[in-house]
Amino acid sequence: MTSSRVSKLFAQYGIVTTKVSFVPEHGLYAGMFCRGICIEFPSNLQLPNYTLTIKLLDTLAVLYPSLRDSLLKPHYRHRLMQITGDSRF
């Protein structure tokens, strides 16, 4: 479900995604079967980076409420402001 929503968002901008499965060798999920998407950007693709980033964050926040909760914390709001120039989310 997550990959479907994210893939649909990316498809609106001409970004191709492919479902993948893998087993990480390092990190928190090392040795566990995981699913995700491979993201392919055509080399000549011009993207509205800010808009796409905000839409992606919004999509992920709907799917993962803990992400939205994290973005409401002062440290992350300050960081979002540094990155985007806007602290609204």
Secondary structure, 3 states (H helix, E strand, C coil): CHHHHHHHHHHCCCCEEEEEEECCCCCCCCCCCEEEEEEECCCCCCCCHHHHHHHHHHHHHHHCHHHHHHHCCHHHHHHHHHHHCCCCC
